[in-house]
Amino acid sequence: MPRAFVIRPFGRKRDESGREIDFEHVHDALITPALSLTDVSGGTTGDIVEPGNIRSDMFSAILAADLVICDITIHNANVFYELGIRHALRKRSTILLRGHPFTDAIPFDLVTDRYIEYSLDQPEEGVDELEAAILNALDTDREVDSPVFLMLPSLTEADPDASTWIVPKELTEDVELALAARSSGWLRLLAVEVKGQLFEAKALAQIAKAQTRIGDLDGALDSWERIRDADPKDVEANLALANVYERLFRRDGYDNHLTKSEQAVERTLSSKPRPRDKAEAMGMKARNLKTRWRLRFQDATTVKDRRALAMRPELVTSYEYYRQAFLHDLNAYWPGLAALQMGVIAEAFSHDPDWAALFDTDREAALQREEIAHELAQLKYLVPAAVEANLAQGKKIDVWLQITQADVLFLTSDRLPRILHAYERAIPAHEAFAWDSARGQLELFRDLGVRAEVADRVIENMDRHLGSSGIEAAEEAPPERVILFAGHRIDDDHTPEPVRALLADEARAKTVIRAQLEPLIGADRRVEAFAPATPGPNLLFHEVCQELGVDSTMCLPVRQREFARSAFGRLDDWKARFLGLLKQRRTLELAGTTGLPAWLVAAGIDQWERGNRWVMEHGLTRRADSVHLLALWDGATSVRSGDVDHMVALARESGVISVQIIDANQWLE
């Protein structure tokens, strides 16, 4: 999504005639609707919430914005200062606004500039004109509108990617905590919450990388696609999408996924990437070819049959693509490792009787065998050197580099104990997704009868070493059905009358919840349930799940102790029931700190509404065949934020959750 930066006066200001102008109203009535109609997010310096030098943050925001809207209705020093910064940094996509009737004269340097007039009395009347101007400004072929670049056409425009805008520290820490907890729901929630923020693209990149590491490919896909929507030529996003789509193809088998991966590769190669990025893109092209090659023998049941089906030209071609990618940048260790892997397989195959059938003559087959053997000898020296060089440059431990070290040892050494220890050192217990990737390559060697004995020993040893956090966790089957539950949050003052009547007859309430829940569970269906743990119907739901043997998770939007204080107050009986369930139900905590971080507070995020969205996002990440929301609700809009009505609205908005209402009013009958 393109991003705008709005330069304007704040609050109520007077013009030279003494007329008071409400610029907040102008923003809400004119600018916000126009941005919404054009699907452009927008912010002002008011969105800068990090402590530090607000001026440098403002420079970064103005530089990185795809579009700037500037209101020059009155003489405001900050407005003209920020406008001058934009004109000095970017050639185009700056729109000037001026409210009328106006009394403040336009500064001499802007007299010849075009601007849009809007009515100070009815600014909403100018929405259509501003919408058209925004769409025109985002057209990359529009003429230069900066007077600086008009007068100095040879001046070089600043690079928007050079922006030093920093992702808030609390957000980075939350991403790290969600990654450590392997909480895909938390990461998806953060991806929603950064929408429209000045640091959206950089934060999304952090989130997407974490999503990929924990195996949430669907979440990573959405995050990277949002980045690419804002900049179709973003090299990092296109390379990541090439990888994600290829993995989705292997998971789901949809041909269009591999086609989209190949399209992302071509977009990268056509954007004049840096040598390392070009090498990675060339490597992804080879990987997609290798993936299609593997499809030919994946269903064969014997080594002999698999080798016969794998004896295809794509074997040699993908090896050569990988090798060329590595030679393009010898620091790009990943295509180098892949070239070494495919080279070892090709060299082993070159001694099979069917090898000659791949070539026009026996002489060509023999020459190719000799060439691969010669190149393989070089790769066995160059690839380890590239890995060592990258390790020496890295400031943090890179699990993929360490796995590459182990993979290289597997390909080049016959000392089994050393190989086994290398994999144990490389893959921590919490990196099941990383082991899944490494295991897949080892299985390829085993299935084709190339270094099969060593591959088998490594797989056996690592599965034992990682235990329950190993490949079994990575391949955990999704549930057939996810059930979400939401009920009125009760307190001392605002509990709706139907819910008071319900709680006076808990046995009946549980019977009604059970009657709605049992058909969704079925006989042998794999079911998971998620719900808040607030007092009232939500805790009743968890108690019913416990009675039925349903795996329910209590979701807390803040830390456990803070939740117990804020949610229960003087409701001591309910608190006791909550504390009892803590020992018997799985519990998830959303917040990594006490309360909301500053960037969320400034964005107007409510912790209870945030908790509802988190519960929903977490349920959706389970990749169940169906997701259902049971809502015990009286149908009214609650006076409290984040109550059941909010959860129902979120579920309906998702478009993929089946909503089933349990009418709370029946307790009044």
C-alpha positions as CSV (number, residue, x, y, z in Angstrom):
1,M,0.0,0.0,0.0
2,P,1.5,3.4,-0.9
3,R,2.1,5.7,2.0
4,A,1.4,9.5,2.3
5,F,3.0,11.9,4.7
6,V,0.7,14.9,5.6
7,I,2.3,18.2,6.3
8,R,-0.2,20.6,8.0
9,P,-0.8,22.8,11.0
10,F,-2.1,21.0,14.1
11,G,-5.2,21.8,16.2
12,R,-6.9,25.2,15.8
13,K,-4.9,28.0,14.3
14,R,-5.8,31.6,13.2
15,D,-5.1,33.2,9.9
16,E,-4.0,36.8,9.5
17,S,-7.6,38.0,9.6
18,G,-8.1,36.3,13.0
19,R,-10.4,33.5,11.6
20,E,-9.9,30.3,13.6
21,I,-9.4,27.2,11.4
22,D,-9.8,23.6,12.8
23,F,-7.1,21.7,10.9
24,E,-8.0,18.5,12.7
25,H,-11.5,18.7,11.1
26,V,-9.9,19.5,7.7
27,H,-7.8,16.3,8.0
28,D,-10.8,14.2,9.1
29,A,-13.2,15.5,6.5
30,L,-11.0,16.0,3.5
31,I,-7.6,14.3,3.7
32,T,-8.5,11.0,5.4
33,P,-11.4,10.2,3.1
34,A,-9.4,10.9,0.0
35,L,-6.6,8.7,1.1
36,S,-9.0,6.0,2.0
37,L,-10.6,6.1,-1.4
38,T,-7.2,5.7,-3.1
39,D,-6.1,3.0,-0.7
40,V,-3.2,5.1,0.5
41,S,-2.2,5.2,4.2
42,G,-1.3,8.5,5.8
43,G,0.5,9.9,8.8
44,T,1.9,13.2,10.2
45,T,4.7,14.0,12.6
46,G,2.1,13.2,15.3
47,D,2.6,9.5,14.4
48,I,6.3,9.7,15.5
49,V,6.2,8.3,19.0
50,E,9.7,7.0,19.6
51,P,11.9,9.1,21.9
52,G,14.9,10.7,20.3
53,N,15.4,13.3,17.6
54,I,12.0,13.9,16.1
55,R,13.5,16.0,13.4
56,S,15.6,13.1,12.0
57,D,12.5,10.9,12.2
58,M,10.5,13.5,10.3
59,F,13.2,13.7,7.6
60,S,13.0,10.0,7.2
61,A,9.2,10.0,6.9
62,I,9.2,12.8,4.4
63,L,11.9,11.1,2.3
64,A,10.3,7.6,2.3
65,A,6.7,8.8,1.6
66,D,5.3,7.9,-1.8
67,L,3.2,11.0,-1.6
68,V,3.2,14.2,0.4
69,I,0.1,16.3,1.0
70,C,0.8,19.8,2.3
71,D,-1.7,22.4,3.6
72,I,-0.4,25.9,3.0
73,T,-3.5,27.8,4.0
74,I,-1.8,29.9,6.7
75,H,1.7,31.0,7.4
76,N,3.1,28.2,9.6
77,A,6.8,27.9,9.9
78,N,6.9,24.1,10.5
79,V,4.7,23.5,7.4
80,F,7.0,25.5,5.1
81,Y,10.1,24.0,6.6
82,E,8.9,20.4,6.1
83,L,7.7,21.3,2.6
84,G,11.1,22.7,1.7
85,I,12.6,19.4,2.9
86,R,10.3,17.4,0.6
87,H,11.1,19.7,-2.4
88,A,14.8,19.3,-1.8
89,L,14.6,15.5,-1.5
90,R,12.0,14.2,-4.0
91,K,11.2,15.4,-7.6
92,R,7.5,14.6,-7.6
93,S,4.3,13.5,-5.9
94,T,3.8,16.5,-3.6
95,I,0.2,18.0,-3.5
96,L,-0.4,21.5,-2.1
97,L,-3.8,22.4,-0.5
98,R,-5.1,25.8,0.3
99,G,-8.4,26.5,2.1
100,H,-10.6,29.4,1.0
101,P,-11.6,32.1,1.7
102,F,-7.9,32.8,2.5
103,T,-6.1,35.9,3.7
104,D,-2.5,34.8,4.2
105,A,-0.5,35.5,1.1
106,I,1.3,32.7,-0.6
107,P,5.1,33.0,-0.1
108,F,6.9,34.3,-3.2
109,D,8.8,31.1,-3.8
110,L,5.5,29.2,-4.2
111,V,3.5,31.7,-6.2
112,T,3.8,29.8,-9.4
113,D,3.0,26.4,-7.9
114,R,-0.3,24.7,-8.5
115,Y,-2.5,23.9,-5.5
116,I,-6.0,22.5,-4.8
117,E,-8.5,24.9,-3.2
118,Y,-10.9,23.6,-0.6
119,S,-13.7,25.2,1.3
120,L,-12.8,26.0,4.9
121,D,-16.5,25.9,5.8
122,Q,-17.2,22.5,4.0
123,P,-13.8,20.8,3.4
124,E,-15.6,17.5,2.6
125,E,-16.7,19.0,-0.7
126,G,-13.2,18.7,-2.0
127,V,-12.7,15.0,-1.5
128,D,-13.3,14.1,-5.1
129,E,-10.8,16.6,-6.4
130,L,-8.2,15.5,-3.9
131,E,-8.8,11.9,-4.7
132,A,-8.1,12.6,-8.4
133,A,-5.0,14.5,-7.6
134,I,-3.6,11.7,-5.4
135,L,-4.2,9.1,-8.2
136,N,-2.4,11.4,-10.7
137,A,0.5,12.1,-8.3
138,L,1.1,8.4,-7.8
139,D,1.5,8.0,-11.6
140,T,5.3,7.6,-12.0
141,D,5.2,9.5,-15.4
142,R,3.8,12.7,-13.9
143,E,6.0,15.8,-14.4
144,V,8.3,17.1,-11.8
145,D,6.5,19.3,-9.2
146,S,9.5,20.2,-7.0
147,P,10.7,23.8,-7.8
148,V,14.2,22.7,-6.7
149,F,14.4,20.0,-9.4
150,L,12.7,22.2,-12.0
151,M,15.5,24.8,-11.6
152,L,18.2,22.2,-11.1
153,P,17.3,19.3,-13.5
154,S,20.7,17.6,-13.1
155,L,20.3,17.3,-9.4
156,T,20.2,13.7,-8.1
157,E,17.1,12.8,-6.3
158,A,17.6,11.2,-2.8
159,D,17.1,7.5,-2.5
160,P,13.9,6.7,-0.5
161,D,15.5,3.4,0.6
162,A,18.2,5.5,2.4
163,S,15.6,6.5,5.0
164,T,16.8,5.9,8.5
165,W,13.3,5.4,9.9
166,I,13.6,3.0,12.8
167,V,11.2,0.3,13.8
168,P,10.2,0.9,17.5
169,K,12.3,-1.1,19.9
170,E,9.2,-2.5,21.6
171,L,7.9,-3.8,18.3
172,T,11.2,-5.5,17.4
173,E,11.3,-7.1,20.8
174,D,7.7,-8.3,20.4
175,V,8.6,-9.9,17.1
176,E,11.6,-11.6,18.8
177,L,9.3,-12.9,21.6
178,A,6.7,-14.1,19.2
179,L,9.4,-15.9,17.2
180,A,10.8,-17.5,20.4
181,A,7.2,-18.6,21.4
182,R,6.6,-19.8,17.8
183,S,3.3,-17.8,18.0
184,S,2.1,-17.3,14.4
185,G,-1.1,-15.6,15.7
186,W,1.0,-13.0,17.6
187,L,3.0,-12.3,14.4
188,R,-0.1,-12.0,12.3
189,L,-1.6,-9.6,14.8
190,L,1.5,-7.4,14.7
191,A,1.3,-7.5,10.9
192,V,-2.2,-6.0,11.1
193,E,-1.2,-3.4,13.7
194,V,1.7,-1.9,11.7
195,K,-0.6,-1.1,8.8
196,G,-0.3,2.6,8.1
197,Q,2.6,3.2,10.4
198,L,5.5,5.2,9.2
199,F,7.7,2.1,9.7
200,E,5.3,-0.3,8.1
201,A,7.5,-1.7,5.4
202,K,10.5,-2.3,7.6
203,A,8.4,-3.8,10.4
204,L,6.6,-6.1,8.0
205,A,10.0,-7.4,6.7
206,Q,11.0,-8.3,10.3
207,I,7.6,-10.0,10.9
208,A,7.7,-11.8,7.5
209,K,11.1,-13.3,8.3
210,A,10.0,-14.5,11.6
211,Q,6.8,-16.0,10.1
212,T,9.0,-17.9,7.6
213,R,11.3,-19.2,10.3
214,I,8.4,-20.7,12.3
215,G,6.8,-22.2,9.2
216,D,3.8,-19.8,8.9
217,L,4.1,-19.6,5.1
218,D,0.6,-18.1,4.6
219,G,1.3,-15.3,7.1
220,A,4.7,-14.6,5.5
221,L,3.1,-14.6,2.0
222,D,0.6,-11.9,3.1
223,S,3.3,-9.8,4.8
224,W,5.7,-9.9,1.8
225,E,2.9,-9.2,-0.7
226,R,2.0,-6.1,1.2
227,I,5.5,-4.8,0.9
228,R,5.6,-5.6,-2.8
229,D,2.2,-4.0,-3.3
230,A,3.8,-0.7,-2.1
231,D,6.9,-1.3,-4.3
232,P,6.6,-3.9,-7.0
233,K,10.4,-3.7,-7.6
234,D,11.4,-4.3,-4.0
235,V,14.2,-6.9,-4.4
236,E,14.0,-8.3,-0.9
237,A,10.3,-8.9,-1.1
238,N,10.5,-10.5,-4.5
239,L,13.3,-12.8,-3.5
240,A,11.4,-13.8,-0.3
241,L,8.2,-14.4,-2.3
242,A,10.1,-16.6,-4.8
243,N,11.1,-18.7,-1.8
244,V,7.7,-18.7,0.0
245,Y,5.7,-19.6,-3.2
246,E,8.1,-22.4,-3.9
247,R,7.6,-23.8,-0.4
248,L,3.8,-23.4,-0.7
249,F,4.0,-25.4,-3.9
250,R,5.8,-28.2,-2.2
251,R,3.2,-28.0,0.7
252,D,0.0,-27.7,-1.3
253,G,0.9,-28.8,-4.8
254,Y,-0.7,-25.9,-6.6
255,D,1.0,-25.2,-10.0
256,N,0.3,-21.5,-9.8
257,H,2.4,-21.2,-6.7
258,L,5.5,-22.3,-8.6
259,T,4.6,-20.0,-11.5
260,K,4.3,-17.1,-9.1
261,S,7.7,-18.0,-7.7
262,E,9.2,-17.9,-11.1
263,Q,7.5,-14.6,-11.8
264,A,9.1,-13.1,-8.6
265,V,12.5,-14.4,-9.8
266,E,12.1,-12.6,-13.1
267,R,11.0,-9.4,-11.4
268,T,14.1,-9.5,-9.4
269,L,16.4,-10.1,-12.3
270,S,14.7,-7.3,-14.4
271,S,15.3,-4.7,-11.6
272,K,19.1,-4.5,-11.9
273,P,19.8,-6.1,-8.5
274,R,23.1,-6.1,-6.7
275,P,25.4,-9.0,-7.5
276,R,24.5,-11.0,-4.3
277,D,20.7,-10.5,-4.9
278,K,21.2,-11.5,-8.6
279,A,23.0,-14.6,-7.4
280,E,20.2,-15.5,-5.1
281,A,17.6,-14.9,-7.8
282,M,19.6,-17.2,-10.2
283,G,19.7,-19.7,-7.4
284,M,15.9,-19.6,-7.0
285,K,15.5,-20.2,-10.7
286,A,17.6,-23.3,-10.3
287,R,15.7,-24.3,-7.2
288,N,12.4,-24.1,-9.1
289,L,13.8,-26.3,-11.8
290,K,15.0,-28.8,-9.2
291,T,11.6,-28.8,-7.6
292,R,10.0,-29.8,-10.9
293,W,12.6,-32.4,-11.3
294,R,11.9,-33.9,-7.9
295,L,8.2,-34.3,-8.8
296,R,9.1,-36.9,-11.4
297,F,10.2,-39.5,-8.9
298,Q,8.6,-38.5,-5.6
299,D,6.0,-41.3,-5.8
300,A,8.5,-44.1,-6.7
301,T,8.9,-46.7,-4.0
302,T,12.4,-48.0,-4.6
303,V,15.9,-46.5,-5.0
304,K,16.2,-48.1,-8.5
305,D,12.9,-46.7,-9.7
306,R,13.7,-43.3,-8.3
307,R,17.1,-43.2,-9.9
308,A,15.6,-44.2,-13.3
309,L,13.0,-41.5,-13.1
310,A,15.5,-38.9,-11.9
311,M,17.9,-39.5,-14.8
312,R,16.6,-36.4,-16.6
313,P,18.3,-33.4,-18.3
314,E,16.9,-31.1,-15.5
315,L,19.4,-32.7,-13.1
316,V,22.4,-31.4,-15.1
317,T,20.6,-28.1,-16.0
318,S,19.7,-27.2,-12.4
319,Y,23.3,-28.0,-11.2
320,E,24.6,-25.7,-13.9
321,Y,22.2,-22.9,-12.9
322,Y,23.2,-23.2,-9.3
323,R,26.9,-23.2,-10.2
324,Q,26.5,-20.1,-12.4
325,A,24.6,-18.3,-9.6
326,F,27.5,-19.1,-7.2
327,L,30.2,-18.0,-9.6
328,H,28.3,-14.7,-10.1
329,D,29.0,-13.9,-6.4
330,L,31.3,-16.2,-4.5
331,N,30.0,-14.8,-1.2
332,A,26.6,-16.1,-2.0
333,Y,27.0,-19.4,-0.1
334,W,23.5,-20.7,-0.6
335,P,23.6,-21.3,-4.4
336,G,27.1,-22.6,-3.8
337,L,25.9,-25.2,-1.4
338,A,23.0,-26.2,-3.7
339,A,25.5,-26.5,-6.7
340,L,27.7,-28.8,-4.5
341,Q,24.6,-30.9,-3.6
342,M,23.4,-31.3,-7.1
343,G,26.9,-31.8,-8.4
344,V,27.5,-34.7,-5.9
345,I,24.2,-36.3,-7.2
346,A,25.1,-35.7,-10.8
347,E,28.6,-37.2,-10.4
348,A,27.1,-40.3,-8.8
349,F,24.5,-40.6,-11.6
350,S,27.2,-40.2,-14.2
351,H,28.4,-43.7,-13.5
352,D,25.0,-45.3,-14.1
353,P,24.4,-47.1,-17.5
354,D,21.5,-44.7,-18.4
355,W,23.7,-41.6,-18.1
356,A,24.7,-41.7,-21.8
357,A,21.0,-41.5,-22.8
358,L,21.0,-37.9,-21.7
359,F,23.4,-36.9,-24.4
360,D,23.6,-37.2,-28.2
361,T,26.8,-39.2,-28.1
362,D,28.8,-41.3,-25.7
363,R,31.7,-38.9,-26.0
364,E,29.5,-36.0,-24.9
365,A,28.4,-38.0,-21.9
366,A,32.0,-38.9,-20.9
367,L,33.1,-35.2,-21.3
368,Q,30.2,-34.1,-19.1
369,R,31.2,-36.6,-16.5
370,E,34.8,-35.4,-16.5
371,E,33.7,-31.7,-16.4
372,I,31.4,-32.3,-13.4
373,A,34.1,-34.1,-11.5
374,H,36.5,-31.2,-12.2
375,E,34.0,-28.5,-11.2
376,L,33.0,-30.5,-8.1
377,A,36.6,-30.6,-6.9
378,Q,36.6,-26.8,-7.2
379,L,33.3,-26.4,-5.4
380,K,34.5,-28.5,-2.5
381,Y,37.1,-25.8,-1.8
382,L,35.2,-22.7,-2.8
383,V,31.9,-23.3,-0.9
384,P,33.5,-24.0,2.5
385,A,35.5,-20.8,2.0
386,A,32.4,-18.8,1.2
387,V,30.7,-20.1,4.4
388,E,33.7,-19.3,6.5
389,A,33.8,-15.7,5.0
390,N,30.1,-15.2,5.8
391,L,30.5,-16.5,9.4
392,A,33.4,-14.2,10.0
393,Q,31.4,-11.2,8.9
394,G,28.3,-12.0,10.9
395,K,27.7,-10.4,14.3
396,K,24.9,-12.8,15.2
397,I,24.6,-16.5,15.1
398,D,23.0,-17.5,11.8
399,V,21.3,-20.9,12.1
400,W,21.2,-21.2,8.3
401,L,24.9,-20.6,8.0
402,Q,25.6,-23.2,10.6
403,I,23.3,-25.7,8.9
404,T,25.2,-25.0,5.7
405,Q,28.4,-25.8,7.4
406,A,27.0,-29.2,8.5
407,D,25.6,-29.8,5.0
408,V,29.0,-29.1,3.5
409,L,30.6,-31.5,5.9
410,F,28.1,-34.2,4.9
411,L,29.0,-33.7,1.3
412,T,32.8,-33.6,1.7
413,S,33.7,-35.8,4.7
414,D,33.6,-39.5,5.5
415,R,34.0,-38.9,9.2
416,L,30.5,-39.8,10.5
417,P,31.0,-38.6,14.2
418,R,32.1,-35.2,13.0
419,I,29.1,-34.9,10.7
420,L,26.7,-35.9,13.4
421,H,28.1,-33.4,15.9
422,A,28.0,-30.6,13.2
423,Y,24.3,-31.0,12.8
424,E,23.7,-31.2,16.5
425,R,25.6,-27.9,17.0
426,A,23.8,-26.3,14.0
427,I,20.2,-26.9,14.8
428,P,18.7,-25.8,18.2
429,A,15.7,-27.5,19.6
430,H,13.4,-24.6,18.8
431,E,14.3,-24.5,15.1
432,A,12.1,-27.4,14.0
433,F,11.4,-25.6,10.7
434,A,15.1,-25.2,9.9
435,W,15.6,-29.0,10.6
436,D,12.6,-29.7,8.3
437,S,14.5,-27.9,5.5
438,A,17.8,-29.7,6.2
439,R,16.1,-33.0,6.6
440,G,14.4,-32.7,3.2
441,Q,17.8,-32.4,1.5
442,L,19.2,-35.4,3.4
443,E,16.1,-37.4,2.4
444,L,16.8,-36.6,-1.2
445,F,20.2,-38.2,-1.0
446,R,18.9,-41.2,0.9
447,D,16.0,-41.7,-1.6
448,L,18.4,-41.6,-4.6
449,G,21.0,-43.9,-3.0
450,V,23.7,-41.2,-2.9
451,R,25.6,-41.2,0.5
452,A,22.4,-42.9,1.7
453,E,23.9,-44.6,4.7
454,V,25.3,-41.3,6.1
455,A,22.1,-39.5,5.4
456,D,20.1,-42.1,7.3
457,R,22.4,-41.9,10.3
458,V,22.1,-38.1,10.4
459,I,18.3,-38.2,10.2
460,E,18.0,-40.9,12.8
461,N,20.4,-39.1,15.2
462,M,18.8,-35.6,14.8
463,D,15.3,-37.0,15.3
464,R,16.5,-38.5,18.5
465,H,18.5,-35.4,19.5
466,L,15.6,-33.0,18.9
467,G,12.9,-35.3,20.3
468,S,9.4,-33.8,20.4
469,S,10.6,-30.5,19.0
470,G,12.0,-32.1,15.9
471,I,10.4,-33.0,12.6
472,E,7.3,-34.4,14.3
473,A,6.5,-30.9,15.5
474,A,7.2,-29.4,12.1
475,E,4.8,-31.9,10.5
476,E,2.1,-31.7,13.1
477,A,-1.2,-32.2,11.3
478,P,-3.6,-29.2,11.4
479,P,-6.8,-29.7,13.3
480,E,-9.9,-30.5,11.3
481,R,-11.9,-27.8,13.1
482,V,-11.0,-24.7,15.2
483,I,-13.7,-23.4,17.6
484,L,-13.5,-19.8,19.0
485,F,-15.8,-18.7,21.7
486,A,-16.8,-15.2,22.9
487,G,-19.1,-14.2,25.7
488,H,-20.0,-11.1,27.6
489,R,-17.2,-10.0,29.9
490,I,-18.8,-9.4,33.3
491,D,-17.8,-6.9,36.0
492,D,-19.4,-5.2,39.0
493,D,-21.1,-2.4,37.1
494,H,-21.8,-3.1,33.4
495,T,-22.9,-6.7,33.1
496,P,-26.0,-6.9,30.8
497,E,-29.2,-8.1,32.5
498,P,-29.5,-11.3,30.3
499,V,-26.0,-12.3,31.4
500,R,-26.8,-11.7,35.1
501,A,-29.8,-14.0,34.6
502,L,-27.6,-16.5,32.9
503,L,-25.0,-16.5,35.7
504,A,-27.8,-17.1,38.2
505,D,-28.4,-20.4,36.4
506,E,-24.9,-21.6,35.5
507,A,-26.0,-25.2,35.2
508,R,-28.4,-24.3,32.4
509,A,-25.8,-22.0,30.8
510,K,-23.3,-24.9,30.6
511,T,-26.0,-27.1,29.2
512,V,-26.7,-24.6,26.4
513,I,-23.0,-24.2,25.6
514,R,-22.5,-27.9,25.6
515,A,-25.5,-28.4,23.3
516,Q,-23.9,-26.0,20.8
517,L,-20.4,-27.4,21.2
518,E,-21.0,-31.1,20.9
519,P,-22.2,-31.1,17.3
520,L,-19.0,-29.2,16.3
521,I,-16.8,-31.7,18.1
522,G,-18.2,-34.8,16.5
523,A,-17.0,-38.3,17.3
524,D,-13.4,-38.5,16.1
525,R,-12.8,-35.0,14.8
526,R,-9.5,-33.3,15.7
527,V,-10.7,-30.1,17.4
528,E,-8.9,-27.2,19.0
529,A,-10.7,-24.4,20.9
530,F,-9.5,-20.9,21.8
531,A,-11.2,-18.3,23.9
532,P,-10.5,-15.4,26.3
533,A,-10.4,-16.2,30.0
534,T,-12.5,-13.3,31.3
535,P,-15.0,-13.9,34.0
536,G,-18.5,-15.2,33.0
537,P,-19.4,-17.2,29.9
538,N,-15.8,-17.4,28.6
539,L,-14.6,-19.3,31.7
540,L,-17.8,-21.4,31.6
541,F,-16.8,-22.4,28.0
542,H,-13.4,-23.6,29.2
543,E,-15.0,-25.6,32.0
544,V,-17.3,-27.2,29.5
545,C,-14.4,-28.0,27.2
546,Q,-12.6,-29.6,30.2
547,E,-15.7,-31.8,30.9
548,L,-15.9,-32.8,27.2
549,G,-12.2,-33.5,26.9
550,V,-11.8,-30.7,24.3
551,D,-8.3,-29.1,23.9
552,S,-9.1,-25.5,24.8
553,T,-6.5,-22.7,25.2
554,M,-7.1,-19.7,27.5
555,C,-5.9,-16.6,25.7
556,L,-4.7,-13.7,27.8
557,P,-4.1,-10.3,26.1
558,V,-1.7,-9.2,28.8
559,R,0.6,-11.0,31.3
560,Q,-1.1,-13.4,33.7
561,R,-0.8,-11.3,36.9
562,E,-1.8,-8.1,35.2
563,F,-4.8,-10.0,33.6
564,A,-5.9,-11.4,37.0
565,R,-5.9,-7.9,38.5
566,S,-7.6,-6.0,35.6
567,A,-10.1,-8.6,34.5
568,F,-11.5,-9.8,37.9
569,G,-11.3,-6.9,40.3
570,R,-13.5,-7.9,43.3
571,L,-14.9,-11.0,41.6
572,D,-13.0,-13.3,43.9
573,D,-15.0,-16.4,43.1
574,W,-14.4,-16.1,39.4
575,K,-10.7,-15.4,40.0
576,A,-10.4,-18.6,42.0
577,R,-12.0,-20.6,39.1
578,F,-9.6,-18.9,36.7
579,L,-6.5,-19.8,38.8
580,G,-7.8,-23.4,39.0
581,L,-8.1,-23.6,35.2
582,L,-4.6,-22.3,34.8
583,K,-3.3,-25.6,36.1
584,Q,-5.4,-27.7,33.7
585,R,-5.7,-25.7,30.5
586,R,-3.1,-24.5,28.1
587,T,-2.5,-20.7,28.4
588,L,-1.2,-18.2,25.9
589,E,0.0,-14.7,26.8
590,L,0.1,-12.0,24.2
591,A,2.0,-9.2,25.7
592,G,5.7,-9.3,26.3
593,T,5.6,-6.3,28.6
594,T,3.2,-4.9,31.2
595,G,0.6,-2.8,29.3
596,L,0.7,-1.6,25.7
597,P,4.0,-0.4,24.1
598,A,4.1,3.3,23.2
599,W,3.6,2.8,19.5
600,L,0.3,1.0,20.1
601,V,-0.9,3.5,22.6
602,A,-0.3,6.3,20.2
603,A,-2.2,4.4,17.5
604,G,-5.2,4.2,19.7
605,I,-5.1,0.4,20.1
606,D,-7.3,-1.0,22.9
607,Q,-5.9,-4.0,24.8
608,W,-9.2,-5.9,24.9
609,E,-9.9,-5.4,21.2
610,R,-6.3,-6.3,20.5
611,G,-6.9,-9.5,22.5
612,N,-10.0,-10.4,20.4
613,R,-8.1,-10.0,17.1
614,W,-5.2,-12.0,18.4
615,V,-7.6,-14.9,19.4
616,M,-9.1,-14.8,15.9
617,E,-5.7,-14.6,14.1
618,H,-4.3,-17.5,16.2
619,G,-7.3,-19.6,15.3
620,L,-6.9,-18.9,11.6
621,T,-3.2,-19.9,11.7
622,R,-4.1,-23.4,12.6
623,R,-5.0,-24.1,9.0
624,A,-8.1,-26.1,10.0
625,D,-10.7,-27.3,7.5
626,S,-13.2,-24.9,9.2
627,V,-13.2,-22.2,11.8
628,H,-16.3,-21.5,13.9
629,L,-17.2,-18.8,16.4
630,L,-19.7,-19.5,19.1
631,A,-20.8,-16.2,20.6
632,L,-23.1,-16.0,23.7
633,W,-24.5,-12.6,23.0
634,D,-27.6,-10.5,23.7
635,G,-27.3,-8.7,20.3
636,A,-26.6,-5.3,21.8
637,T,-23.6,-3.1,21.4
638,S,-21.6,-3.2,24.6
639,V,-20.5,-0.2,26.6
640,R,-17.1,-1.8,27.1
641,S,-14.4,-2.1,24.5
642,G,-13.5,-5.5,23.2
643,D,-16.6,-7.3,24.3
644,V,-18.4,-10.0,22.5
645,D,-20.0,-7.7,19.9
646,H,-16.5,-6.7,18.8
647,M,-15.4,-10.4,18.4
648,V,-18.6,-11.1,16.3
649,A,-17.8,-8.2,14.0
650,L,-14.2,-9.3,13.5
651,A,-15.3,-12.9,12.7
652,R,-17.9,-11.7,10.2
653,E,-15.4,-9.3,8.6
654,S,-12.9,-12.1,8.1
655,G,-15.1,-13.8,5.6
656,V,-13.8,-17.3,6.5
657,I,-15.3,-17.9,10.0
658,S,-18.7,-19.4,10.5
659,V,-20.6,-17.4,13.2
660,Q,-23.1,-19.1,15.5
661,I,-25.0,-16.9,18.0
662,I,-26.2,-18.3,21.3
663,D,-29.0,-15.8,22.3
664,A,-28.3,-14.6,25.8
665,N,-31.8,-13.1,25.9
666,Q,-33.3,-16.6,26.4
667,W,-32.4,-16.4,30.1
668,L,-34.9,-13.6,30.5
669,E,-37.8,-15.7,29.2
